[in-house]
């Protein structure tokens, strides 16, 4: 049966227009369309998916997967009898990632077709609070009107003006995907999530990596033990980490890049990846025409329903700042759409968001850290499971890592889950599901009394729970 196209009030072309087809924009558009609204979505790039699909999450994680398989191949005795390591160039690994991107674009394009969401390609800017101008690549223009709007334009890498990003050896986290030579060394400036992930990827390919960190420790928002584990693992694999450093200048030369630091150090490498911060994509939207103003980082302020200071304009995803995660952006989009539909002011903020960091090995966590619980004077205990003691990890040769459960020592309520190791981003969701249970369902006893398949990595929860209980019983 053919699905009818929704009917819109004659006052406007559409009930709602969404700017951006990343996870946040997709979430808004799908929720509104399924509620029977006439929706349009605008994408300035030639294909849907946003930065997540084309330059961020999907390509970097596909790269990471391929490199991790390469490491696995080279370190597994079954495949390394000839005592020589197999190697791949960056462009060879990117070819596999490109196939994943094409599959994602095809899938996400079908969502808009099936749900009768009208797709426009071009750059959008506000004329007034109910009107958008869309400039196509050929210079032609469309003028569109709608009752409501959702800004989901994402973000781009922060690029300081004193660095020449047009130099063929200087990259940001978007342009690094077009790397077409085979560097033997790389300087990564910025040791946040993106910098740490690319440090793992390049080191896994045998590239000499210098990781420059402006802070005194890696990923300081993590539980300290997990941060220390990452630092040790990178160091043990040959990554040189330089903490509390800042650059004074970057020299792009014909044969190398030289990074000059405030401490007086000079660093030299075949290329440089600048991965220090991101900026919201709001500068092209003409926000001043609707009375909105982005902050110094290009981000828009919203309330707890993702509504901006202009009542009919909402915003989600990277463009509103924290947590700037694809996983959170999709839910933000759905919740914003619900607020657009009913106009109520229920609290819809996405909270208790798990952290997923795709270094090698992975890191994932949800809930409180030990440092937070100590500062809040909450009586907690720790249960640990080392992956090297799990049969599944021994079979798969993924023995690096551990699971840590933080729980209240009196009520046994689970307060935090922290995982370091292969498949950490999957493993954490078991603990997350239990932490969300109400009326006493969030308890360490679940892991003690539940039968897990054997052998599995999920068994780490039972091992960690028993370890934690032993700490209480053996007082």
Secondary structure, 3 states (H helix, E strand, C coil): CCCCCCCCCCCCCEEEEEECCCHHHHHHHHHHHHCCCCEEEEECCCCCCHHHHHCCHHHHHHHHHHHHHHHHHHHCHHHCCCCCCCCCCHHHHHHHHHHHHHHHHHHHHHHHHHCCCEEEECEEEEEECCEEEEECCCCCEEEEEEEEEEECCCEEECCCCCCCCCCCCEEECCHHHHCCCCCCEEEEECCCHHHHHHHHHHHHCCCEEEEECCCCCCCCCCCHHHHHHHHHHHHHCCCEEECCCCEEEEEECCCCEEEEECCCCEEEECEEEECCCEEECCCCCCHHHHCCCCCCCCCCCCCCCCECCCCCEEECHHHHCCCCCHHHHHHHHHHHHHHHHHCCCCCCCCCCCCEEECCCCCEEEEECCHHHHHHCCCCEEEEEEEHHHCHHHHHHCCCCEEEEEEEECCCCCEEEEEEEECCHHHHHHHHHHHHCCCCCCCCCHHHHHCCCCCCCCCHHHHHHHHHHHHHHHCC
